[in-house]
Amino acid sequence: MMKESTIASSKTESERARKRYIEVFSKIVAETDLYRLRTRVAYVQQSEETLSEKRKHCASFSAPSTVVAANHPIDKGVVDAFQNAMALLGGL
C-alpha cells in the first residue's frame, strides 16, 4: 500500500502539471487568436483598398463620356433611327 504522503504528493504534482498545461494552452490560444485577428485586419484593409481602386476606375469612365458627348454632338439621324428601333421593339 502507498503511504498517504505519497498519494498526497502525486495529487499535488498532477494538479501542478494540470495547471501548467492550462497556462501553456491558454497562451497558445491567445497567440493564435492574435494572429487570426491581425490576418483578418490585413485582409479587410486590402479589400477596402481594392474596392477604392475599383471605384476610382469605374468613376473614370463616367466623367470622360460626358466630356466626349459635349465635344462631339450626336448626329440627329442616329438619334431618330434609335428612337424608331425602340418604338418597334416596344410594339412587340
Secondary structure by P-SEA (a helix, b strand, c coil): cccaaaaaaaaaaaaaaaaaaaaaaaaaaaaaaaaaaaaaaaaaaaaaaaaaaaaaaaaaaaaaaaaaaaaccccaaaaaaaaaaaaaaaac
